[in-house]
Every structure is written in C-alpha cells, then in structure tokens.
Amino acid sequence: MSHKPSSELVKYLEDKANEIRTLSIECTNASKSGHPTSCMSAAEVLSILFFNEMRYTNDEPRHPSSDRFILSKGHAAPGLYSAWCAAGLFDKDQLMTLRKIDSDLEGHPTPRLNFIDAATGSLGQGLSVAAGMAYVGKYLEKASYRTYCLIGDGESAEGSIWEALSFASYYKLDNLVAIFDINRLGQSEAAPLQHDMDTYRKRVEAFGFHAMVVDGHSVEDILKSLRRSQVR
C-alpha cells in the first residue's frame, strides 16, 4: 500500500528544490562558469534526498553511520554544493566562491571536502564507486546505511554504468539506490535514448533492478518511489 506524503511535506520539499535551483544559478553566474542546467533537472531529487531521505549530520557529514551520496554526474557540483548550503553546512558567501582559484568548491566534487564521499567528473564512474560502498556496507561492515547515486543520462551510454549494475545485481545490493536523471541533453547534443523511458526501464530491469519511472520534478512521485525502494 502506497503512503501519500502530506501536502505540507511536498510544499516544503518543492520550496527547497527551488532554493537549490536559485543558488545553483547564482553561484554559476558568480563564477561565470559551470553547468547550471544539469543542476536544474536534479533539484527535486537533491531536495528530497537532503531534506527528507538521507540520514546525515552537518557536524560530521562523513560519519560512518551516515548514508552515502555519490554525484556521478559530477559537473552538476553546483547543485550538490547548493544543497549542502541550503542544509546549513556552509553559508552563501562561501557558495559564491565556486570555481575561484582559492576556493575549496571546485568545478567537480573532490573528497578533500568533508562532505564529499568520492571524486566524480570522469563520467560513468560514480555508480561503480557507489556499488563498492554498498557492498562494503552490506557484507563487510554489516551497517544500515544506504548508498544513493545520481547518474546522468549522457554518462549512461558508458559501459561502466552497466557493469556496475551487473555487479550490484549479482551481490543483491538492496542498500543501493541508482537514480538516473533523464533530462535528454548531453553536452553538445541530445543523449542517445533521449526520453525513451521504456527502453531505459527495460535495460535496468534486465540487470535485476526494481526500476521505477517517475516524473523527476514531481516531489510526490519521487517520495513514493523512494519509499517503495525500501521494501526488501
């Protein structure tokens, strides 16, 4: 039975998504560089993960018990930084230093920052990292944390994404959530499958995943799908 989220929660998360959008535009405009559009398409996902779904603390973002988040499409780093800013980890003034020569906030995430689990930006690699973390959590640490990975549709054309799905399926990593952001566009042209969601779904299902196609800008739909993903 699906649980309908309250209207208050939906409105709160929609507002946070718009805050992430606004901050992403402001910081990329301040730096005169970056990838704001890739941040726009992921704003609701980031809002829901950071303000409702993931377990973490600003006092120690990489606490061993915290949920893991891997931004595989690392060029959307301004969106990730904006989410952390909105969550209160650092202030807006620091966010506005994005990509400056003396700023810690580089164009792509790096783990020298205390809130980044893995360096990304070399596209197609993030899900492999996330699958490794999920494997360690389930089989070695026997921990309860979950690992979330946000993947771009352009990078999903790379074989490493599908190798990671195969690995995760073989080891039954039910503590891993792979989220594909299908915004249709690559850097210079449309992504190969564009908005062919049925093909995406069938491919992911072929690797043994419980695939759900949702409107990436519908807070209610994303909340419901993440709730279903917790049923093991």
Secondary structure as GFF3:
##gff-version 3
##sequence-region A 1 232
A	DSSP	alpha_helix	7	31	.	.	.	ID=ss1
A	DSSP	alpha_helix	36	40	.	.	.	ID=ss2
A	DSSP	alpha_helix	43	48	.	.	.	ID=ss3
A	DSSP	pi_helix	49	53	.	.	.	ID=ss4
A	DSSP	beta_strand	68	71	.	.	.	ID=ss5
A	DSSP	three_ten_helix	74	76	.	.	.	ID=ss6
A	DSSP	alpha_helix	77	86	.	.	.	ID=ss7
A	DSSP	alpha_helix	92	95	.	.	.	ID=ss8
A	DSSP	alpha_helix	126	135	.	.	.	ID=ss9
A	DSSP	pi_helix	136	140	.	.	.	ID=ss10
A	DSSP	beta_strand	147	152	.	.	.	ID=ss11
A	DSSP	three_ten_helix	155	157	.	.	.	ID=ss12
A	DSSP	alpha_helix	159	170	.	.	.	ID=ss13
A	DSSP	beta_strand	176	181	.	.	.	ID=ss14
A	DSSP	alpha_helix	197	206	.	.	.	ID=ss15
A	DSSP	alpha_helix	219	229	.	.	.	ID=ss16
###
